[in-house]
């Protein structure tokens, strides 16, 4: 059991190692069911600053104790961390440490959270990164359906389904890989896609007939490719060429190769991959009049402001408001005369 370094238990002052406290933090988070990607990001944020704290204190990381987490030490560590990282990365690390130290206070390991005295950088608002070009999604799907992606063993049915799950369902990479055959629920013509999203948030996405046909074609292709393999409700929906669940690297390669063979690499925002398809889905929703609440439900956002970003990015409502200005009528008359 961990006890605060400054507390007195049975008349004895107990010192808590920083790494032990951090492991206790992750144990306490287990009921939240964080994704492996989230947990790995938290660990990187903690370990990156741990190394800087250790260097400042002239100690090994394993020798650091909670008493070493002074305001002065944390300010110095985050100052160094900021020198080699982007503003968004520093903001995320600050948030991770704030959560960790809040846990320490809640569990009685510290008397107060020193992060309030450590400057937090204001991360710039993230702008949507959809595919550029009005007909780019259609070109991408057409190329995939035609088998444009050159592979030793072409599988256009799978390529089209992966791209469609981003473009008309707005799924994240981890959500695509987590899909099971049982994720497709409902009767033909009324099917839905049950998705396990970030933070274990579940959502249900309607499957329209075109996507239903794509799924059916893909499942038929699986039966042909793997005639001796038995698939149950809990089997992975998306497979690799060996009939195994598709991995993160395989999925990323599939999408990047699809961009390349469709000739649209110039229309893909820098640093975006499958997420560009998700952003395209959300942007088109906003352009076609969906409100922030509808976008939030379909994409599984935790914050309504994230969904609102897509509406603001399209500028459609602002353009309509500007066009309604009565002075435009007078200006129109001048232009026509």
C-alpha positions in Angstrom: 0.0 0.0 0.0 1.3 3.4 -0.9 1.5 6.2 1.7 2.4 9.9 1.3 6.0 10.8 1.7 5.1 13.6 4.0 2.6 11.6 6.0 3.3 9.8 9.2 2.0 6.3 9.6 2.4 4.7 13.1 4.9 7.4 13.9 7.1 6.5 10.9 7.5 8.8 7.9 6.9 6.9 4.7 8.7 7.7 1.4 7.0 6.8 -1.8 8.9 6.2 -5.0 7.6 8.2 -8.0 7.5 5.1 -10.3 5.4 3.2 -7.7 3.0 6.0 -7.5 2.7 6.1 -11.3 2.0 2.4 -11.4 -0.7 2.9 -8.8 -2.2 5.6 -11.0 -2.5 3.2 -13.9 -4.1 0.6 -11.7 -6.6 3.1 -10.5 -7.5 4.0 -14.1 -8.2 0.4 -15.1 -12.0 0.7 -14.6 -12.0 3.5 -17.2 -10.9 0.9 -19.8 -8.5 3.2 -21.6 -7.4 2.0 -25.0 -3.8 0.6 -25.3 -3.0 3.6 -27.4 -4.2 6.0 -24.7 -2.3 4.2 -21.9 0.9 4.1 -24.0 0.5 7.9 -24.6 0.1 8.5 -20.8 3.2 6.4 -20.1 5.3 8.4 -22.6 4.2 11.7 -21.1 5.1 10.5 -17.6 8.4 8.9 -18.6 9.5 11.8 -20.7 9.2 14.2 -17.8 10.6 11.6 -15.3 13.9 11.6 -17.2 14.2 15.4 -17.0 13.3 15.5 -13.3 15.9 12.8 -12.7 18.6 14.8 -14.5 17.8 18.0 -12.6 17.8 16.1 -9.3 21.0 14.2 -10.3 19.3 10.9 -9.5 18.3 7.8 -11.3 14.7 7.8 -12.3 14.0 4.8 -10.1 15.3 6.8 -7.1 12.9 9.7 -7.5 10.3 10.1 -4.7 7.2 12.2 -4.6 8.9 14.8 -2.4 11.1 15.6 -5.5 8.0 16.9 -7.4 8.4 20.5 -6.3 7.0 23.4 -8.3 10.5 24.5 -9.1 11.5 21.1 -10.3 8.4 20.6 -12.4 8.7 24.1 -14.0 12.3 23.3 -15.0 11.3 19.9 -16.4 8.4 21.2 -18.4 10.6 24.1 -19.7 13.1 21.6 -21.1 10.3 19.4 -22.4 8.8 22.3 -24.3 12.2 23.0 -26.0 12.0 19.7 -27.9 8.2 19.1 -28.4 5.3 20.8 -30.2 2.9 22.9 -28.3 0.2 20.2 -28.5 2.5 17.6 -27.1 3.5 19.8 -24.2 -0.2 20.5 -23.4 -1.0 16.8 -23.5 1.9 16.0 -21.2 0.8 18.8 -18.8 -2.7 17.2 -18.7 -1.3 13.8 -18.0 0.8 15.0 -15.1 -2.1 17.0 -13.8 -4.3 13.9 -13.7 -1.5 11.9 -12.1 -0.8 14.4 -9.4 -4.6 14.9 -8.8 -4.7 11.1 -8.2 -1.8 11.5 -5.7 -3.7 14.1 -3.8 -7.0 12.1 -3.8 -5.2 9.0 -2.5 -3.4 11.0 0.2 0.0 10.7 -1.3 0.5 14.4 -1.6 -1.0 17.4 0.2 -1.5 19.4 -2.9 -1.1 19.4 -6.7 1.9 21.5 -7.8 0.8 21.6 -11.5 -1.4 24.6 -10.8 1.8 26.6 -10.6 3.3 25.2 -13.8 2.4 27.1 -16.9 0.2 25.2 -19.3 0.6 26.0 -23.0 -2.5 26.8 -24.9 -2.8 24.3 -27.7 -4.0 25.7 -31.0 -7.5 24.5 -32.0 -7.3 21.5 -34.2 -8.7 22.1 -37.7 -10.4 19.4 -39.6 -8.2 17.7 -42.3 -10.6 16.3 -44.9 -9.6 15.1 -48.3 -9.2 18.1 -50.6 -11.2 18.3 -53.8 -15.0 18.0 -54.3 -14.9 14.6 -56.1 -11.9 13.1 -54.3 -13.8 10.6 -52.2 -15.7 9.4 -55.2 -12.4 9.0 -57.2 -10.9 7.1 -54.3 -13.8 4.6 -54.0 -14.0 4.1 -57.8 -10.3 3.3 -58.0 -10.5 0.9 -55.1 -13.5 -0.9 -56.6 -11.7 -1.2 -60.0 -8.8 -2.9 -58.3 -6.4 0.0 -58.9 -4.3 -0.8 -55.9 -1.6 -3.1 -57.2 -0.9 -5.9 -54.9 0.3 -9.5 -55.3 -3.2 -10.6 -54.3 -5.8 -7.8 -55.0 -8.7 -7.7 -52.7 -10.9 -4.8 -53.9 -13.9 -5.9 -51.8 -11.9 -5.3 -48.6 -10.3 -2.1 -49.8 -13.7 -0.6 -50.6 -15.1 -1.6 -47.2 -12.2 0.0 -45.3 -12.4 3.2 -47.2 -16.2 3.3 -46.9 -16.0 2.8 -43.1 -14.1 6.0 -43.0 -16.0 8.0 -45.6 -19.6 7.1 -44.7 -19.3 5.8 -41.1 -16.5 8.1 -39.8 -14.6 5.3 -38.0 -11.2 5.8 -36.4 -8.4 3.4 -37.2 -8.7 1.6 -33.8 -12.5 1.4 -34.2 -12.1 -0.3 -37.7 -9.6 -2.8 -36.2 -11.9 -3.6 -33.3 -15.0 -4.4 -35.4 -16.3 -7.9 -35.1 -18.8 -9.7 -37.3 -21.3 -9.2 -34.6 -20.8 -5.4 -34.9 -23.2 -5.5 -37.8 -26.6 -5.8 -36.3 -30.2 -5.7 -37.5 -32.3 -7.0 -40.3 -31.3 -6.4 -44.0 -32.4 -2.9 -44.9 -32.4 -1.8 -41.3 -28.8 -2.7 -40.3 -26.6 -0.7 -37.9 -22.9 -0.7 -37.1 -22.2 -1.1 -33.4 -18.9 0.7 -32.6 -16.8 0.7 -29.5 -15.2 4.1 -29.5 -12.6 6.1 -27.5 -13.1 6.0 -23.7 -15.3 2.9 -24.2 -18.1 5.1 -25.5 -20.4 3.1 -27.7 -22.4 4.4 -30.6 -24.7 3.0 -33.3 -24.3 4.1 -36.9 -27.0 3.5 -39.5 -26.0 1.3 -42.4 -27.6 2.5 -45.6 -28.2 0.0 -48.5 -25.0 0.9 -50.5 -22.8 0.2 -47.4 -24.8 -3.0 -46.7 -24.0 -4.3 -50.2 -20.3 -3.5 -49.7 -20.3 -5.4 -46.5 -22.1 -8.4 -48.1 -19.6 -8.4 -51.0 -16.7 -8.4 -48.6 -18.1 -11.2 -46.4 -18.7 -13.3 -49.6 -15.1 -12.7 -50.6 -13.9 -13.9 -47.2 -15.8 -17.1 -47.7 -14.1 -17.6 -51.0 -10.6 -16.8 -49.8 -10.7 -18.8 -46.6 -13.1 -21.7 -47.3 -11.7 -23.8 -44.5 -11.8 -21.1 -41.9 -14.8 -20.9 -39.5 -16.0 -17.4 -38.6 -18.1 -16.7 -35.6 -19.9 -13.6 -34.2 -16.7 -12.6 -32.3 -14.4 -13.0 -35.3 -12.7 -9.9 -36.5 -14.5 -8.2 -39.4 -11.5 -6.9 -41.2 -8.8 -9.5 -42.1 -5.4 -9.5 -43.6 -4.3 -11.8 -46.4 -3.7 -14.7 -44.0 -7.2 -14.5 -42.6 -6.0 -12.9 -39.3 -7.3 -9.7 -37.8 -5.8 -6.8 -39.7 -3.1 -4.9 -37.7 -2.5 -1.2 -37.4 0.4 -1.3 -39.8 -1.5 -3.3 -42.4 -4.5 -1.0 -42.2 -2.3 2.2 -42.5 -0.5 0.7 -45.5 -3.8 -0.3 -47.2 -5.1 3.3 -46.9 -1.9 5.0 -48.0 -1.5 2.6 -51.0 -5.2 3.3 -51.9 -4.4 7.1 -52.0 -1.3 6.4 -54.2 -3.0 4.2 -56.7 -6.0 6.5 -57.0 -3.7 9.4 -57.8 -4.9 11.6 -55.0 -1.9 11.9 -52.7 -1.8 15.7 -53.4 -5.4 15.9 -52.0 -4.5 14.2 -48.7 -3.5 16.6 -45.8 0.0 16.2 -44.4 0.1 13.8 -41.5 -3.4 12.4 -42.2 -4.3 8.9 -43.2 -7.5 7.1 -42.3 -8.4 10.1 -40.2 -8.7 12.1 -43.4 -11.6 9.9 -44.3 -13.2 10.4 -41.0 -12.8 14.2 -41.3 -14.2 14.1 -44.8 -17.3 12.3 -43.4 -17.8 14.9 -40.7 -17.1 17.9 -43.0 -19.7 16.6 -45.6 -22.2 16.1 -42.8 -21.7 19.8 -41.8 -21.9 21.0 -45.4 -25.2 19.1 -45.8 -26.8 20.7 -42.8 -26.1 18.4 -39.9 -25.9 20.1 -36.5 -23.2 19.7 -33.9 -25.3 17.3 -31.8 -25.9 15.0 -34.8 -22.2 15.1 -35.8 -21.2 14.4 -32.1 -23.5 11.3 -32.0 -22.3 9.8 -35.3 -18.6 10.4 -34.7 -18.5 9.6 -31.0 -17.0 12.9 -29.9 -16.8 13.4 -26.1 -17.0 17.2 -26.5 -19.6 19.2 -28.4 -17.0 21.8 -29.3 -15.1 19.2 -31.3 -18.2 18.6 -33.4 -18.8 22.3 -33.7 -15.3 22.7 -35.3 -16.6 21.0 -38.5 -19.5 23.4 -38.8 -17.3 26.4 -38.3 -14.7 25.0 -40.8 -17.3 24.8 -43.6 -18.4 28.4 -43.1 -21.7 27.5 -44.6 -23.8 29.1 -41.9 -21.6 32.3 -41.8 -21.8 32.6 -45.6 -25.7 32.2 -45.4 -25.8 34.9 -42.7 -23.6 37.3 -44.8 -25.7 36.7 -47.9 -28.8 37.7 -45.9 -27.5 41.2 -45.3 -30.1 43.6 -46.8 -27.3 45.7 -48.2 -26.5 42.9 -50.6 -29.9 43.6 -52.3 -28.8 47.2 -53.1 -25.3 46.0 -54.3 -27.0 43.4 -56.5 -29.1 46.1 -58.1 -26.0 48.2 -58.8 -24.2 45.2 -60.4 -27.2 44.4 -62.6 -27.7 48.0 -63.8 
